[in-house]
Amino acid sequence: MWLKLSAPEKREASGLEIDSKLPNTGTTIFTVMSALANKHGAINLSQGFPDYNPPSELLEAACSALSEGHNQYAPMAGLIDLRLQVGALTKLRHHYDADPETEITIVPGATEAIFCAIQACVNHGEEVIVFDPAYDCYEPSVTLAGGKTIHLPLQLPNFHIDWQQLADSITPATRMIIINSPHNPTGSVLNQQDLERLADIVRDTRIIILSDEVYEYLVYDGQVHHSVLSHAELRERSYAIFSFGKTLHATGWKTGYCIAPPALSRELRKIHQYVCFVAVTPIQRGLADYLAHHWGQLNLLSGFYQQKRDLFCQGLNQSRFKLIPSAGTYFQLADYGEISDMGDLKFSRWLTTEVGVAAIPLSPFYAEKNNNTLVRFCFAKQDATLQEALIKLCQI
């Protein structure tokens, strides 16, 4: 989410009066906390990025792509070789044979795909339902499309969707529902029964589903990821959005993909071509070559990250924090209520400046004020980094 540092409705710039299209939007909480961590030399468990490199084979493939001359524009929808690899993975994982020509679009980051999908389908006055705590890019995209964001709370203690509440919230103006599984920031996941309930609710409506699935490989404890692509009815009305950056420890590469039926893909591409036109060519080439030979390594991600989650949780169990179970993503929620009665933003600043560990407060992910005492830690770090952070956290 964002913090409103300074955002008046009108600003003067060289004598020009500007009417902001996002007057209530400031700097994202991720930027704020990472900057604070850097300033104070704190261990950064706030922003969601690894502190280790992508697979060496992927780095070699990307370097080869650069040196071999793959440095000009790719096709607007993405290199066909990469789309073919995505199609093969989709068929293997979700049992759906997506057409690389008409249904798969390579994008410069999942956020761009989310923005383009919303701009393509949401018109002035139409409603988009999101579930709080919600990732921060959803509402600004809806606002820029002229739509209205309807916030429904996820239900404690395990942050599940109240399906009856969702059904009761549908109106003739409802155009889109955004789901996110595995869920950032809570780590909850949707199961097959959840998808069935969603399908029941949207049947015989014009509602489009935007399914944010960027952490699809990061599901733990024997559970599996349930994609809208695996549900025959839902995939006919869904944008499913994924991230190579999250999957392959390369968040700075800002490359992902969107799978949607031909009609929805055509509308997304109309926007995509004028937002960024195309994702970075040598990165696409490197990803295609890597996946052609090493796609099996993706199956190891769940175990890799579960080990990190367990290491972090076992260590944090010795602290005064109370853990909220994380079934997916590389984030762990912790309740600090037994430590302090500070608000979560103030506590997160104190944690960063005085303890030396940066976390993300949960309140910026909510539209309405709340009194929770929850912070989010990112455990996508080297074991030594996590151990160092645990020592500091357990001394509180």
Protein Blocks (a to p, Z undefined) as FASTA:
>chain_A
ZZdfbacfbdceehiacddfblmbccdfklmmmmmmmmnopacfkbgcdfbdcdfklmmm
mmmmmmnopabccdfkbpfklmmmmmmmmmmmnopacdfklmcccdehjklmmmmmmmmm
mcghiacdddddddfklmmmmmmnopacdddddddfkopacfklmmmmpcfklmbdcddd
dddfklpacdfklmmmmmmmmgoiabdcdddfklmmmcgehiacddfklpmklmmmcccd
ddfklmnopaknopadddddfklmmmmmmmmmmmnopacfklmmmmmmmmmmmmmmmmmm
mmmmmmmmmmmmmmmmmmmbdcdddfedjbdcddfklmpccdfklmmmmmmmmnopacdd
fklmpfbdcfbdcdcddfbbcfklmmmmmmmmmmZZ
